[in-house]
């Protein structure tokens, strides 16, 4: 074997993928057998050919479905990530506005009020 470290998640994904394909093939063969049972006039050679073609088509359709689901999953992930980023920006902006507003109120309340006449006297 390789001396490189095994990436467990990738390995698990590969095994899961092989198991899913094997299950889809078995499901296709079973469906093909059920289909050809309803066609008693087929010869053994014809039956085997129809079952093979049916199973191939079943696997192709299953693969197409998986690819569609994967594409849609990626689209949804992108949409959710963009929504999350937008919400984070809004939260940051509102927090910043709130902080500035609170600081302004605190400064207004903390600074003693000076009568207007005294302000003009101090300026001269």
matplotlib code that plots the C-alpha trace (Angstrom):
import matplotlib.pyplot as plt

x = [0.0, 0.8, 2.7, 0.4, -2.2, -5.6, -8.3, -11.0, -13.9, -12.9, -12.5, -15.9, -17.4, -15.8, -17.0, -20.5, -20.5, -19.5, -22.2, -24.9, -23.9, -24.0, -27.4, -28.7, -27.4, -29.1, -32.3, -32.1, -31.6, -34.5, -36.8, -35.6, -36.4, -39.9, -40.4, -39.4, -41.6, -44.6, -43.3, -43.5, -43.0, -39.4, -36.7, -34.0, -31.5, -34.1, -35.0, -31.3, -30.8, -34.0, -32.9, -29.4, -30.8, -33.4, -30.8, -28.4, -31.2, -32.2, -28.7, -28.4, -31.6, -30.5, -27.1, -28.8, -31.1, -28.1, -26.3, -29.4, -29.7, -26.0, -26.3, -29.3, -27.6, -24.7, -27.1, -28.9, -25.7, -24.6, -27.9, -27.9, -24.3, -25.1, -28.1, -26.1, -23.4, -26.1, -27.7, -24.3, -23.6, -27.0, -26.4, -23.0, -24.3, -27.2, -24.9, -22.5, -25.4, -26.7, -23.3, -22.8, -26.3, -25.7, -22.3, -23.8, -26.6, -24.1, -21.9, -24.8, -26.0, -22.5, -21.4, -22.9, -25.2, -23.7, -26.0, -25.8, -24.7, -21.6, -20.6, -20.5, -18.5, -15.9, -15.4, -14.5]
y = [0.0, 3.7, 5.5, 8.5, 9.1, 7.7, 10.4, 8.6, 10.8, 10.3, 6.6, 6.3, 8.3, 6.0, 2.9, 4.4, 5.2, 1.6, 0.2, 2.5, 1.5, -2.2, -1.7, 0.1, -2.6, -5.3, -3.3, -3.0, -6.7, -7.5, -5.0, -6.4, -10.0, -8.9, -7.2, -10.2, -12.5, -10.8, -11.7, -15.5, -15.6, -14.5, -17.1, -17.5, -15.5, -12.7, -12.7, -12.3, -9.5, -7.6, -8.0, -6.7, -3.7, -3.0, -3.2, -0.8, 1.7, 1.5, 2.2, 5.0, 6.6, 6.2, 7.8, 10.7, 11.1, 11.1, 13.7, 15.9, 15.7, 16.5, 19.5, 20.7, 20.2, 22.4, 25.0, 25.0, 25.2, 28.2, 29.9, 29.2, 30.4, 33.6, 34.2, 33.5, 36.0, 38.6, 38.0, 38.3, 41.6, 42.9, 41.8, 43.4, 46.7, 46.8, 46.0, 48.8, 51.3, 50.2, 50.6, 54.1, 55.1, 53.8, 55.5, 58.8, 58.6, 57.8, 60.8, 63.1, 62.1, 62.0, 65.5, 68.2, 70.6, 74.1, 77.0, 78.6, 81.9, 80.5, 78.7, 82.1, 83.6, 80.8, 81.2, 84.9]
z = [0.0, -0.2, 2.5, 2.1, 4.8, 4.0, 3.7, 5.6, 4.3, 0.7, 1.2, 2.8, 0.0, -2.6, -0.8, -0.5, -4.2, -5.1, -2.8, -4.3, -7.9, -6.9, -5.3, -8.4, -10.7, -8.5, -8.5, -12.3, -12.8, -10.5, -12.3, -15.7, -14.5, -13.4, -16.7, -18.8, -16.7, -18.3, -21.8, -21.9, -25.7, -25.5, -26.1, -23.5, -25.7, -26.2, -22.6, -21.6, -24.1, -22.9, -19.3, -20.1, -22.0, -19.4, -16.6, -18.5, -19.0, -15.4, -14.3, -16.8, -15.5, -11.9, -12.7, -14.4, -11.4, -9.0, -11.2, -11.2, -7.4, -7.0, -9.3, -7.4, -4.1, -5.3, -6.5, -3.2, -1.2, -3.2, -2.7, 1.0, 1.4, -0.4, 1.8, 4.9, 3.8, 3.1, 6.5, 8.2, 6.4, 7.5, 11.1, 11.1, 9.7, 12.1, 15.0, 14.0, 13.6, 17.0, 18.6, 17.1, 18.2, 21.7, 21.9, 20.7, 23.3, 26.0, 25.0, 24.9, 28.3, 29.8, 28.6, 30.9, 29.2, 28.6, 28.2, 24.7, 26.0, 27.7, 24.5, 22.7, 25.5, 25.4, 21.7, 21.9]

ax = plt.figure().add_subplot(projection="3d")
ax.plot(x, y, z, "-o")
ax.set_aspect("equal")
plt.show()
